[in-house]
Amino acid sequence: MSVRLAVILYRNEQGIVVPPQVLATDNNGSTYVMFRATAGATPANVPAVPGQAITQGVEVQGLQAGYVLAP
């Protein structure tokens, strides 16, 4: 006899995940990402609060859907 089991430790349907490489820190120690809302918009530093580290990257708070600049 065998059993297949899936355990979900964390789930956030509304979460946004970014690669850890896109997180930067300014001189004050605040974390930000280079973000633009549309492909044609000018990139700007947007504060982002890192959250859970998961397999796909790092969940961040403070972002909306859009584009981040990856190195």
N, C-alpha and C positions, 0 to 999 in steps of 0.2 A: 504494500500500500504506500502511496506517496501523496504529497500535498504541495501545491504551488501557492505561494503566498507573496503578496506585494504589500510593503509597508510604506506609507507616505508619511514622511517626517515633517514636511513643510509644503504648503501650497498657498499661492496667492494668485488668483485669476487676473487681478488688475496690476500685478507687478511688472516693472520694466527691468530687464536684465541687460547689462553692457559688459563687454570684455574688460578685464581689470586694467589693461593697458591704457584705456581712454580716461581713467580717473587721474586727475592731477591735483596738486596741492599748491595754493598760493602762499605768499609770504606770511599771512596771518594764520596759516594752518587749516584753512577751509578747503574742503574738497569741491572740485568743479569738473565739468566736462565742456568741451567745445561743442556747441549745439546749434543747430539751425532747424527751424520748424518745417521749411520746404527746401527742395533742392536748389532753388534760386536765391534763397535768403542769405544774408551775411552771417557767418558764424559768430557767436558770442559766448563768453564764459557764463555758464549757468550753474549755480550752486546745486550740488547733488549730495545727498546723504547716503553713504554706503550702508547696505543692510546685510542680508544673508548672502554668504558665498555658496553658490550651487554649482553643479557640473557645467552649466552653460555660461557662467560668468558671475557677476556680482549684481544683486538686486539693488536698485537705487530709488530713493524717494526724492521728489522735487522735479522730475522730468515729465514731459508729456510726449506723445508720439512724435517722432521726427527723425532727424539724422544727427549722429555724433561723429566727430572727426577722429579717426583711428590712425595712430602712427604707423 
